Structure formats: C-alpha cells, structure tokens
C-alpha cells in the first residue's frame, strides 16, 4: 500500500484527537509541575480543536472552525494568566509544585 493513496477520513483525526486528549489528561493527573500542567491543558485543548475541525469538515459546516477560534482565544488568555502565576510561584521557590499555590497569599 502506498502511503500517498491513504485517504485521511475523519475517524483518523478523531483517533488522533482522543490520543492527544488522553495524553494531556494523564499528564495533568500525574505531573505536579505547574508549567507541565499548563502544557498538558494546552495539549487537551488542541486535541479538542482537532475534533472540532474534523466534525466541521465531515458535516461541511464552518461552526467547528469558529469554535476552534474561540477555544484558541481562551487558551491564549489562560496561558497569559497561568504563566504569570507560575512565574510568581517560581520566584519564591525554584522547586515549586502545584500544591504551593498557597504561597501567593502573601
């Protein structure tokens, strides 16, 4: 089978999306580093974005791509606020974990 003849149908994208979401969810539950946790949340959001685009392309609807736009805007805002919190925590303690959020109380 020649790889160029392989037609990528929506189920392939949905499997990739589920795999990305599962890896992100597992990383979020296992890791305690706040920066890694934010990266896992971003991985989960990108997995959902792939599924939105796959369903939108399958249904010939632009709604999936519009949803991706709004998810990306929310993700950008989340990164800005989240990274500010991570930097504030890491300035106090270099080996900070997600349990050290109480350090921000002052």
Biopython code that builds the backbone (N, CA, C, O; Angstrom):
import numpy as np
from Bio.PDB.StructureBuilder import StructureBuilder

atoms = [
    (1, "UNK", "N", (0.848, -1.182, 0.000)),
    (1, "UNK", "CA", (0.000, 0.000, 0.000)),
    (1, "UNK", "C", (0.892, 1.242, 0.000)),
    (1, "UNK", "O", (1.800, 1.376, 0.821)),
    (2, "UNK", "N", (0.620, 2.115, -0.906)),
    (2, "UNK", "CA", (1.389, 3.350, -0.998)),
    (2, "UNK", "C", (0.763, 4.375, -0.063)),
    (2, "UNK", "O", (-0.455, 4.547, -0.023)),
    (3, "UNK", "N", (1.616, 5.040, 0.677)),
    (3, "UNK", "CA", (1.137, 5.988, 1.677)),
    (3, "UNK", "C", (0.396, 7.166, 1.047)),
    (3, "UNK", "O", (-0.490, 7.745, 1.677)),
    (4, "UNK", "N", (0.747, 7.525, -0.185)),
    (4, "UNK", "CA", (0.090, 8.652, -0.845)),
    (4, "UNK", "C", (-1.363, 8.335, -1.189)),
    (4, "UNK", "O", (-2.170, 9.250, -1.352)),
    (5, "UNK", "N", (-1.704, 7.059, -1.301)),
    (5, "UNK", "CA", (-3.072, 6.683, -1.632)),
    (5, "UNK", "C", (-3.973, 6.591, -0.409)),
    (5, "UNK", "O", (-5.179, 6.387, -0.546)),
    (6, "UNK", "N", (-3.413, 6.737, 0.768)),
    (6, "UNK", "CA", (-4.181, 6.627, 2.002)),
    (6, "UNK", "C", (-5.046, 7.876, 2.177)),
    (6, "UNK", "O", (-4.529, 8.988, 2.279)),
    (7, "UNK", "N", (-6.337, 7.688, 2.209)),
    (7, "UNK", "CA", (-7.263, 8.807, 2.387)),
    (7, "UNK", "C", (-7.484, 9.023, 3.881)),
    (7, "UNK", "O", (-7.909, 8.111, 4.590)),
    (8, "UNK", "N", (-7.196, 10.221, 4.351)),
    (8, "UNK", "CA", (-7.395, 10.542, 5.760)),
    (8, "UNK", "C", (-8.843, 10.958, 5.975)),
    (8, "UNK", "O", (-9.251, 12.058, 5.604)),
    (9, "UNK", "N", (-9.593, 10.077, 6.567)),
    (9, "UNK", "CA", (-11.002, 10.336, 6.843)),
    (9, "UNK", "C", (-11.145, 10.850, 8.275)),
    (9, "UNK", "O", (-10.204, 10.743, 9.062)),
    (10, "UNK", "N", (-12.297, 11.401, 8.621)),
    (10, "UNK", "CA", (-12.484, 11.933, 9.981)),
    (10, "UNK", "C", (-12.187, 10.961, 11.119)),
    (10, "UNK", "O", (-11.697, 11.414, 12.153)),
    (11, "UNK", "N", (-12.445, 9.666, 11.004)),
    (11, "UNK", "CA", (-12.078, 8.784, 12.130)),
    (11, "UNK", "C", (-10.587, 8.809, 12.472)),
    (11, "UNK", "O", (-10.227, 8.671, 13.641)),
    (12, "UNK", "N", (-9.714, 8.982, 11.475)),
    (12, "UNK", "CA", (-8.284, 9.087, 11.767)),
    (12, "UNK", "C", (-8.008, 10.316, 12.635)),
    (12, "UNK", "O", (-7.241, 10.248, 13.596)),
    (13, "UNK", "N", (-8.635, 11.426, 12.291)),
    (13, "UNK", "CA", (-8.436, 12.651, 13.061)),
    (13, "UNK", "C", (-9.047, 12.523, 14.456)),
    (13, "UNK", "O", (-8.504, 13.056, 15.423)),
    (14, "UNK", "N", (-10.158, 11.827, 14.560)),
    (14, "UNK", "CA", (-10.777, 11.649, 15.876)),
    (14, "UNK", "C", (-9.943, 10.741, 16.782)),
    (14, "UNK", "O", (-9.893, 10.954, 17.994)),
    (15, "UNK", "N", (-9.295, 9.742, 16.210)),
    (15, "UNK", "CA", (-8.399, 8.896, 16.997)),
    (15, "UNK", "C", (-7.197, 9.716, 17.465)),
    (15, "UNK", "O", (-6.787, 9.614, 18.621)),
    (16, "UNK", "N", (-6.635, 10.524, 16.573)),
    (16, "UNK", "CA", (-5.530, 11.407, 16.965)),
    (16, "UNK", "C", (-5.973, 12.377, 18.047)),
    (16, "UNK", "O", (-5.233, 12.634, 18.996)),
    (17, "UNK", "N", (-7.168, 12.910, 17.908)),
    (17, "UNK", "CA", (-7.702, 13.847, 18.895)),
    (17, "UNK", "C", (-7.875, 13.178, 20.249)),
    (17, "UNK", "O", (-7.505, 13.747, 21.276)),
    (18, "UNK", "N", (-8.432, 11.978, 20.258)),
    (18, "UNK", "CA", (-8.623, 11.249, 21.519)),
    (18, "UNK", "C", (-7.286, 10.893, 22.153)),
    (18, "UNK", "O", (-7.145, 10.942, 23.375)),
    (19, "UNK", "N", (-6.311, 10.536, 21.336)),
    (19, "UNK", "CA", (-4.983, 10.210, 21.850)),
    (19, "UNK", "C", (-4.321, 11.437, 22.480)),
    (19, "UNK", "O", (-3.738, 11.346, 23.560)),
    (20, "UNK", "N", (-4.414, 12.579, 21.803)),
    (20, "UNK", "CA", (-3.844, 13.809, 22.359)),
    (20, "UNK", "C", (-4.539, 14.204, 23.655)),
    (20, "UNK", "O", (-3.883, 14.610, 24.614)),
    (21, "UNK", "N", (-5.861, 14.086, 23.688)),
    (21, "UNK", "CA", (-6.596, 14.435, 24.895)),
    (21, "UNK", "C", (-6.237, 13.491, 26.039)),
    (21, "UNK", "O", (-6.088, 13.933, 27.178)),
    (22, "UNK", "N", (-6.098, 12.199, 25.750)),
    (22, "UNK", "CA", (-5.757, 11.226, 26.792)),
    (22, "UNK", "C", (-4.351, 11.460, 27.340)),
    (22, "UNK", "O", (-4.133, 11.356, 28.547)),
    (23, "UNK", "N", (-3.405, 11.773, 26.472)),
    (23, "UNK", "CA", (-2.048, 12.058, 26.932)),
    (23, "UNK", "C", (-2.045, 13.304, 27.802)),
    (23, "UNK", "O", (-1.381, 13.340, 28.839)),
    (24, "UNK", "N", (-2.787, 14.331, 27.384)),
    (24, "UNK", "CA", (-2.873, 15.551, 28.180)),
    (24, "UNK", "C", (-3.539, 15.319, 29.524)),
    (24, "UNK", "O", (-3.093, 15.855, 30.539)),
    (25, "UNK", "N", (-4.601, 14.527, 29.543)),
    (25, "UNK", "CA", (-5.299, 14.251, 30.803)),
    (25, "UNK", "C", (-4.417, 13.436, 31.746)),
    (25, "UNK", "O", (-4.384, 13.693, 32.950)),
    (26, "UNK", "N", (-3.708, 12.461, 31.200)),
    (26, "UNK", "CA", (-2.813, 11.662, 32.038)),
    (26, "UNK", "C", (-1.682, 12.520, 32.596)),
    (26, "UNK", "O", (-1.320, 12.389, 33.765)),
    (27, "UNK", "N", (-1.130, 13.387, 31.773)),
    (27, "UNK", "CA", (-0.071, 14.276, 32.246)),
    (27, "UNK", "C", (-0.563, 15.246, 33.294)),
    (27, "UNK", "O", (0.162, 15.569, 34.235)),
    (28, "UNK", "N", (-1.782, 15.712, 33.143)),
    (28, "UNK", "CA", (-2.358, 16.637, 34.116)),
    (28, "UNK", "C", (-2.578, 15.961, 35.460)),
    (28, "UNK", "O", (-2.394, 16.580, 36.508)),
    (29, "UNK", "N", (-2.968, 14.696, 35.433)),
    (29, "UNK", "CA", (-3.217, 13.983, 36.674)),
    (29, "UNK", "C", (-1.943, 13.474, 37.347)),
    (29, "UNK", "O", (-1.902, 13.326, 38.569)),
    (30, "UNK", "N", (-0.914, 13.210, 36.562)),
    (30, "UNK", "CA", (0.301, 12.611, 37.103)),
    (30, "UNK", "C", (1.323, 13.658, 37.538)),
    (30, "UNK", "O", (1.886, 13.553, 38.627)),
    (31, "UNK", "N", (1.565, 14.647, 36.714)),
    (31, "UNK", "CA", (2.640, 15.601, 36.972)),
    (31, "UNK", "C", (2.188, 16.678, 37.951)),
    (31, "UNK", "O", (1.013, 17.042, 37.979)),
    (32, "UNK", "N", (3.126, 17.192, 38.759)),
    (32, "UNK", "CA", (2.806, 18.218, 39.744)),
    (32, "UNK", "C", (3.493, 19.546, 39.436)),
    (32, "UNK", "O", (3.288, 20.519, 40.161)),
    (33, "UNK", "N", (4.294, 19.609, 38.389)),
    (33, "UNK", "CA", (4.937, 20.851, 37.996)),
    (33, "UNK", "C", (3.901, 21.740, 37.296)),
    (33, "UNK", "O", (3.275, 21.309, 36.328)),
    (34, "UNK", "N", (3.715, 22.971, 37.775)),
    (34, "UNK", "CA", (2.665, 23.816, 37.176)),
    (34, "UNK", "C", (2.873, 24.095, 35.691)),
    (34, "UNK", "O", (1.902, 24.163, 34.937)),
    (35, "UNK", "N", (4.105, 24.256, 35.265)),
    (35, "UNK", "CA", (4.359, 24.528, 33.855)),
    (35, "UNK", "C", (3.976, 23.326, 32.991)),
    (35, "UNK", "O", (3.383, 23.486, 31.924)),
    (36, "UNK", "N", (4.313, 22.139, 33.453)),
    (36, "UNK", "CA", (3.942, 20.919, 32.716)),
    (36, "UNK", "C", (2.426, 20.742, 32.723)),
    (36, "UNK", "O", (1.846, 20.267, 31.745)),
    (37, "UNK", "N", (1.791, 21.123, 33.823)),
    (37, "UNK", "CA", (0.335, 21.014, 33.891)),
    (37, "UNK", "C", (-0.335, 21.934, 32.869)),
    (37, "UNK", "O", (-1.320, 21.550, 32.237)),
    (38, "UNK", "N", (0.196, 23.146, 32.709)),
    (38, "UNK", "CA", (-0.361, 24.045, 31.695)),
    (38, "UNK", "C", (-0.123, 23.509, 30.291)),
    (38, "UNK", "O", (-0.980, 23.658, 29.419)),
    (39, "UNK", "N", (1.014, 22.897, 30.066)),
    (39, "UNK", "CA", (1.276, 22.310, 28.759)),
    (39, "UNK", "C", (0.313, 21.157, 28.485)),
    (39, "UNK", "O", (-0.117, 20.967, 27.347)),
    (40, "UNK", "N", (-0.025, 20.390, 29.512)),
    (40, "UNK", "CA", (-0.973, 19.291, 29.341)),
    (40, "UNK", "C", (-2.380, 19.807, 29.045)),
    (40, "UNK", "O", (-3.101, 19.219, 28.239)),
    (41, "UNK", "N", (-2.768, 20.897, 29.690)),
    (41, "UNK", "CA", (-4.070, 21.502, 29.394)),
    (41, "UNK", "C", (-4.101, 21.994, 27.945)),
    (41, "UNK", "O", (-5.106, 21.832, 27.253)),
    (42, "UNK", "N", (-3.004, 22.593, 27.492)),
    (42, "UNK", "CA", (-2.940, 23.041, 26.100)),
    (42, "UNK", "C", (-3.018, 21.854, 25.136)),
    (42, "UNK", "O", (-3.640, 21.955, 24.078)),
    (43, "UNK", "N", (-2.394, 20.740, 25.494)),
    (43, "UNK", "CA", (-2.466, 19.540, 24.659)),
    (43, "UNK", "C", (-3.904, 19.027, 24.588)),
    (43, "UNK", "O", (-4.361, 18.602, 23.527)),
    (44, "UNK", "N", (-4.610, 19.068, 25.706)),
    (44, "UNK", "CA", (-6.006, 18.652, 25.720)),
    (44, "UNK", "C", (-6.860, 19.583, 24.852)),
    (44, "UNK", "O", (-7.717, 19.118, 24.101)),
    (45, "UNK", "N", (-6.628, 20.890, 24.954)),
    (45, "UNK", "CA", (-7.388, 21.836, 24.136)),
    (45, "UNK", "C", (-7.119, 21.637, 22.650)),
    (45, "UNK", "O", (-8.037, 21.746, 21.837)),
    (46, "UNK", "N", (-5.877, 21.348, 22.286)),
    (46, "UNK", "CA", (-5.572, 21.117, 20.878)),
    (46, "UNK", "C", (-6.192, 19.813, 20.381)),
    (46, "UNK", "O", (-6.577, 19.716, 19.216)),
    (47, "UNK", "N", (-6.291, 18.819, 21.251)),
    (47, "UNK", "CA", (-6.993, 17.595, 20.864)),
    (47, "UNK", "C", (-8.461, 17.860, 20.575)),
    (47, "UNK", "O", (-9.018, 17.330, 19.614)),
    (48, "UNK", "N", (-9.083, 18.679, 21.407)),
    (48, "UNK", "CA", (-10.489, 19.045, 21.179)),
    (48, "UNK", "C", (-10.616, 19.872, 19.901)),
    (48, "UNK", "O", (-11.584, 19.715, 19.157)),
    (49, "UNK", "N", (-9.652, 20.747, 19.642)),
    (49, "UNK", "CA", (-9.691, 21.547, 18.418)),
    (49, "UNK", "C", (-9.636, 20.672, 17.173)),
    (49, "UNK", "O", (-10.334, 20.936, 16.194)),
    (50, "UNK", "N", (-8.814, 19.641, 17.208)),
    (50, "UNK", "CA", (-8.736, 18.727, 16.056)),
    (50, "UNK", "C", (-10.083, 18.047, 15.839)),
    (50, "UNK", "O", (-10.516, 17.881, 14.698)),
    (51, "UNK", "N", (-10.745, 17.654, 16.915)),
    (51, "UNK", "CA", (-12.047, 17.002, 16.738)),
    (51, "UNK", "C", (-13.095, 17.982, 16.211)),
    (51, "UNK", "O", (-13.938, 17.605, 15.397)),
    (52, "UNK", "N", (-13.050, 19.247, 16.670)),
    (52, "UNK", "CA", (-13.980, 20.249, 16.137)),
    (52, "UNK", "C", (-13.793, 20.424, 14.635)),
    (52, "UNK", "O", (-14.767, 20.468, 13.883)),
    (53, "UNK", "N", (-12.546, 20.525, 14.203)),
    (53, "UNK", "CA", (-12.280, 20.710, 12.773)),
    (53, "UNK", "C", (-12.673, 19.462, 11.988)),
    (53, "UNK", "O", (-13.202, 19.576, 10.883)),
    (54, "UNK", "N", (-12.425, 18.278, 12.534)),
    (54, "UNK", "CA", (-12.791, 17.041, 11.838)),
    (54, "UNK", "C", (-14.303, 16.931, 11.670)),
    (54, "UNK", "O", (-14.792, 16.580, 10.596)),
    (55, "UNK", "N", (-15.048, 17.236, 12.749)),
    (55, "UNK", "CA", (-16.506, 17.186, 12.634)),
    (55, "UNK", "C", (-17.024, 18.272, 11.697)),
    (55, "UNK", "O", (-17.960, 18.035, 10.934)),
    (56, "UNK", "N", (-16.427, 19.452, 11.746)),
    (56, "UNK", "CA", (-16.841, 20.522, 10.854)),
    (56, "UNK", "C", (-16.605, 20.175, 9.395)),
    (56, "UNK", "O", (-17.443, 20.464, 8.541)),
    (57, "UNK", "N", (-15.473, 19.559, 9.107)),
    (57, "UNK", "CA", (-15.180, 19.163, 7.727)),
    (57, "UNK", "C", (-16.096, 18.028, 7.281)),
    (57, "UNK", "O", (-16.505, 17.986, 6.121)),
    (58, "UNK", "N", (-16.419, 17.116, 8.179)),
    (58, "UNK", "CA", (-17.289, 15.999, 7.833)),
    (58, "UNK", "C", (-18.720, 16.458, 7.579)),
    (58, "UNK", "O", (-19.409, 15.910, 6.719)),
    (59, "UNK", "N", (-19.160, 17.457, 8.323)),
    (59, "UNK", "CA", (-20.535, 17.953, 8.181)),
    (59, "UNK", "C", (-20.651, 19.137, 7.216)),
    (59, "UNK", "O", (-21.738, 19.682, 7.030)),
    (60, "UNK", "N", (-19.537, 19.530, 6.607)),
    (60, "UNK", "CA", (-19.492, 20.694, 5.713)),
    (60, "UNK", "C", (-20.055, 21.933, 6.398)),
    (60, "UNK", "O", (-20.893, 22.643, 5.841)),
    (61, "UNK", "N", (-19.583, 22.175, 7.604)),
    (61, "UNK", "CA", (-20.046, 23.301, 8.412)),
    (61, "UNK", "C", (-18.840, 24.076, 8.911)),
    (61, "UNK", "O", (-17.810, 23.489, 9.240)),
    (62, "UNK", "N", (-18.968, 25.390, 8.967)),
    (62, "UNK", "CA", (-17.875, 26.237, 9.424)),
    (62, "UNK", "C", (-17.899, 26.383, 10.950)),
    (62, "UNK", "O", (-16.978, 26.961, 11.527)),
    (63, "UNK", "N", (-18.924, 25.874, 11.594)),
    (63, "UNK", "CA", (-19.070, 26.025, 13.033)),
    (63, "UNK", "C", (-17.919, 25.432, 13.819)),
    (63, "UNK", "O", (-17.548, 25.966, 14.864)),
    (64, "UNK", "N", (-17.344, 24.334, 13.337)),
    (64, "UNK", "CA", (-16.204, 23.733, 14.017)),
    (64, "UNK", "C", (-14.998, 24.644, 14.024)),
    (64, "UNK", "O", (-14.302, 24.758, 15.033)),
    (65, "UNK", "N", (-14.750, 25.292, 12.901)),
    (65, "UNK", "CA", (-13.602, 26.197, 12.817)),
    (65, "UNK", "C", (-13.832, 27.461, 13.633)),
    (65, "UNK", "O", (-12.887, 28.016, 14.193)),
    (66, "UNK", "N", (-15.061, 27.916, 13.705)),
    (66, "UNK", "CA", (-15.365, 29.084, 14.542)),
    (66, "UNK", "C", (-15.177, 28.721, 16.012)),
    (66, "UNK", "O", (-14.664, 29.528, 16.788)),
    (67, "UNK", "N", (-15.582, 27.527, 16.394)),
    (67, "UNK", "CA", (-15.374, 27.077, 17.773)),
    (67, "UNK", "C", (-13.892, 26.993, 18.103)),
    (67, "UNK", "O", (-13.480, 27.347, 19.208)),
    (68, "UNK", "N", (-13.085, 26.526, 17.148)),
    (68, "UNK", "CA", (-11.636, 26.452, 17.353)),
    (68, "UNK", "C", (-11.066, 27.842, 17.579)),
    (68, "UNK", "O", (-10.182, 28.021, 18.418)),
    (69, "UNK", "N", (-11.557, 28.818, 16.848)),
    (69, "UNK", "CA", (-11.071, 30.187, 17.035)),
    (69, "UNK", "C", (-11.319, 30.658, 18.465)),
    (69, "UNK", "O", (-10.426, 31.223, 19.096)),
    (70, "UNK", "N", (-12.513, 30.430, 18.971)),
    (70, "UNK", "CA", (-12.816, 30.868, 20.334)),
    (70, "UNK", "C", (-12.039, 30.068, 21.381)),
    (70, "UNK", "O", (-11.626, 30.621, 22.400)),
    (71, "UNK", "N", (-11.839, 28.780, 21.138)),
    (71, "UNK", "CA", (-11.041, 27.974, 22.070)),
    (71, "UNK", "C", (-9.598, 28.475, 22.092)),
    (71, "UNK", "O", (-8.979, 28.530, 23.155)),
    (72, "UNK", "N", (-9.063, 28.838, 20.941)),
    (72, "UNK", "CA", (-7.694, 29.363, 20.891)),
    (72, "UNK", "C", (-7.577, 30.703, 21.608)),
    (72, "UNK", "O", (-6.557, 30.975, 22.241)),
    (73, "UNK", "N", (-8.604, 31.541, 21.518)),
    (73, "UNK", "CA", (-8.580, 32.815, 22.243)),
    (73, "UNK", "C", (-8.594, 32.565, 23.749)),
    (73, "UNK", "O", (-7.837, 33.192, 24.490)),
    (74, "UNK", "N", (-9.443, 31.658, 24.198)),
    (74, "UNK", "CA", (-9.491, 31.336, 25.626)),
    (74, "UNK", "C", (-8.176, 30.704, 26.079)),
    (74, "UNK", "O", (-7.707, 30.984, 27.182)),
    (75, "UNK", "N", (-7.576, 29.859, 25.244)),
    (75, "UNK", "CA", (-6.308, 29.233, 25.588)),
    (75, "UNK", "C", (-5.193, 30.270, 25.690)),
    (75, "UNK", "O", (-4.325, 30.161, 26.556)),
    (76, "UNK", "N", (-5.210, 31.269, 24.821)),
    (76, "UNK", "CA", (-4.186, 32.310, 24.894)),
    (76, "UNK", "C", (-4.314, 33.113, 26.184)),
    (76, "UNK", "O", (-3.310, 33.441, 26.816)),
    (77, "UNK", "N", (-5.529, 33.426, 26.569)),
    (77, "UNK", "CA", (-5.743, 34.151, 27.826)),
    (77, "UNK", "C", (-5.327, 33.281, 29.014)),
    (77, "UNK", "O", (-4.724, 33.771, 29.969)),
    (78, "UNK", "N", (-5.649, 32.010, 28.948)),
    (78, "UNK", "CA", (-5.270, 31.093, 30.027)),
    (78, "UNK", "C", (-3.756, 30.990, 30.155)),
    (78, "UNK", "O", (-3.234, 30.915, 31.267)),
    (79, "UNK", "N", (-3.056, 30.985, 29.045)),
    (79, "UNK", "CA", (-1.594, 30.914, 29.087)),
    (79, "UNK", "C", (-1.008, 32.170, 29.710)),
    (79, "UNK", "O", (-0.070, 32.088, 30.503)),
    (80, "UNK", "N", (-1.543, 33.319, 29.365)),
    (80, "UNK", "CA", (-1.017, 34.570, 29.919)),
    (80, "UNK", "C", (-1.197, 34.607, 31.433)),
    (80, "UNK", "O", (-0.250, 34.895, 32.165)),
    (81, "UNK", "N", (-2.391, 34.321, 31.899)),
    (81, "UNK", "CA", (-2.657, 34.353, 33.341)),
    (81, "UNK", "C", (-1.919, 33.222, 34.048)),
    (81, "UNK", "O", (-1.343, 33.431, 35.116)),
    (82, "UNK", "N", (-1.930, 32.043, 33.470)),
    (82, "UNK", "CA", (-1.275, 30.896, 34.081)),
    (82, "UNK", "C", (0.225, 31.060, 34.181)),
    (82, "UNK", "O", (0.819, 30.738, 35.210)),
    (83, "UNK", "N", (0.845, 31.558, 33.124)),
    (83, "UNK", "CA", (2.289, 31.756, 33.177)),
    (83, "UNK", "C", (2.670, 32.842, 34.171)),
    (83, "UNK", "O", (3.730, 32.757, 34.791)),
    (84, "UNK", "N", (1.837, 33.853, 34.336)),
    (84, "UNK", "CA", (2.115, 34.868, 35.352)),
    (84, "UNK", "C", (2.101, 34.241, 36.740)),
    (84, "UNK", "O", (2.949, 34.559, 37.573)),
    (85, "UNK", "N", (1.147, 33.357, 36.992)),
    (85, "UNK", "CA", (1.104, 32.672, 38.286)),
    (85, "UNK", "C", (2.301, 31.742, 38.477)),
    (85, "UNK", "O", (2.879, 31.680, 39.562)),
    (86, "UNK", "N", (2.667, 31.025, 37.426)),
    (86, "UNK", "CA", (3.808, 30.114, 37.523)),
    (86, "UNK", "C", (5.095, 30.878, 37.790)),
    (86, "UNK", "O", (5.910, 30.448, 38.607)),
    (87, "UNK", "N", (5.288, 32.000, 37.116)),
    (87, "UNK", "CA", (6.492, 32.806, 37.339)),
    (87, "UNK", "C", (6.495, 33.360, 38.757)),
    (87, "UNK", "O", (7.542, 33.399, 39.404)),
    (88, "UNK", "N", (5.332, 33.788, 39.248)),
    (88, "UNK", "CA", (5.265, 34.311, 40.616)),
    (88, "UNK", "C", (5.589, 33.229, 41.642)),
    (88, "UNK", "O", (6.241, 33.507, 42.648)),
    (89, "UNK", "N", (5.144, 32.014, 41.401)),
    (89, "UNK", "CA", (5.446, 30.920, 42.323)),
    (89, "UNK", "C", (6.921, 30.541, 42.240)),
    (89, "UNK", "O", (7.570, 30.331, 43.265)),
    (90, "UNK", "N", (7.451, 30.454, 41.016)),
    (90, "UNK", "CA", (8.842, 30.029, 40.854)),
    (90, "UNK", "C", (9.838, 31.060, 41.357)),
    (90, "UNK", "O", (10.974, 30.704, 41.670)),
    (91, "UNK", "N", (9.453, 32.313, 41.445)),
    (91, "UNK", "CA", (10.354, 33.315, 42.018)),
    (91, "UNK", "C", (10.506, 33.130, 43.516)),
    (91, "UNK", "O", (11.552, 33.442, 44.084)),
    (92, "UNK", "N", (9.480, 32.630, 44.145)),
    (92, "UNK", "CA", (9.561, 32.376, 45.583)),
    (92, "UNK", "C", (10.340, 31.107, 45.876)),
    (92, "UNK", "O", (11.206, 31.084, 46.751)),
    (93, "UNK", "N", (10.026, 30.048, 45.136)),
    (93, "UNK", "CA", (10.704, 28.755, 45.320)),
    (93, "UNK", "C", (10.957, 28.132, 43.963)),
    (93, "UNK", "O", (10.041, 27.995, 43.152)),
    (94, "UNK", "N", (12.183, 27.759, 43.721)),
    (94, "UNK", "CA", (12.536, 27.197, 42.412)),
    (94, "UNK", "C", (11.963, 25.792, 42.209)),
    (94, "UNK", "O", (11.687, 25.395, 41.077)),
    (95, "UNK", "N", (11.787, 25.050, 43.278)),
    (95, "UNK", "CA", (11.285, 23.683, 43.164)),
    (95, "UNK", "C", (9.797, 23.598, 43.511)),
    (95, "UNK", "O", (9.360, 22.650, 44.164)),
    (96, "UNK", "N", (9.034, 24.576, 43.078)),
    (96, "UNK", "CA", (7.619, 24.660, 43.434)),
    (96, "UNK", "C", (6.808, 23.606, 42.688)),
    (96, "UNK", "O", (7.132, 23.226, 41.563)),
    (97, "UNK", "N", (5.750, 23.148, 43.343)),
    (97, "UNK", "CA", (4.795, 22.230, 42.729)),
    (97, "UNK", "C", (3.422, 22.897, 42.714)),
    (97, "UNK", "O", (3.263, 24.029, 43.171)),
    (98, "UNK", "N", (2.453, 22.190, 42.192)),
    (98, "UNK", "CA", (1.102, 22.753, 42.110)),
    (98, "UNK", "C", (0.483, 22.936, 43.487)),
    (98, "UNK", "O", (-0.460, 23.711, 43.646)),
    (99, "UNK", "N", (1.003, 22.233, 44.480)),
    (99, "UNK", "CA", (0.471, 22.364, 45.836)),
    (99, "UNK", "C", (0.934, 23.653, 46.518)),
    (99, "UNK", "O", (0.436, 23.992, 47.592)),
    (100, "UNK", "N", (1.866, 24.366, 45.918)),
    (100, "UNK", "CA", (2.431, 25.568, 46.536)),
    (100, "UNK", "C", (1.702, 26.848, 46.137)),
    (100, "UNK", "O", (2.260, 27.935, 46.285)),
    (101, "UNK", "N", (0.492, 26.751, 45.644)),
    (101, "UNK", "CA", (-0.262, 27.938, 45.242)),
    (101, "UNK", "C", (-0.590, 28.797, 46.465)),
    (101, "UNK", "O", (-0.813, 30.000, 46.333)),
    (102, "UNK", "N", (-0.622, 28.197, 47.633)),
    (102, "UNK", "CA", (-0.908, 28.960, 48.855)),
    (102, "UNK", "C", (0.204, 29.964, 49.168)),
    (102, "UNK", "O", (0.015, 30.835, 50.017)),
    (103, "UNK", "N", (1.362, 29.860, 48.501)),
    (103, "UNK", "CA", (2.446, 30.822, 48.703)),
    (103, "UNK", "C", (2.079, 32.202, 48.179)),
    (103, "UNK", "O", (2.676, 33.198, 48.587)),
    (104, "UNK", "N", (1.110, 32.271, 47.285)),
    (104, "UNK", "CA", (0.745, 33.557, 46.681)),
    (104, "UNK", "C", (-0.119, 34.403, 47.605)),
    (104, "UNK", "O", (-0.403, 35.555, 47.279)),
    (105, "UNK", "N", (-0.540, 33.880, 48.732)),
    (105, "UNK", "CA", (-1.403, 34.639, 49.623)),
    (105, "UNK", "C", (-0.676, 35.812, 50.272)),
    (105, "UNK", "O", (-1.313, 36.790, 50.664)),
    (106, "UNK", "N", (0.622, 35.730, 50.387)),
    (106, "UNK", "CA", (1.408, 36.861, 50.878)),
    (106, "UNK", "C", (1.859, 36.786, 52.296)),
    (106, "UNK", "O", (2.525, 37.701, 52.781)),
]
sb = StructureBuilder()
sb.init_structure("model")
sb.init_model(0)
sb.init_chain("A")
sb.init_seg("    ")
for serial, (resi, resn, name, xyz) in enumerate(atoms, 1):
    if name == "N":
        sb.init_residue(resn, " ", resi, " ")
    sb.init_atom(name, np.array(xyz, "f"), 0.0, 1.0, " ", f" {name:<3s}", serial, name[0])
structure = sb.get_structure()
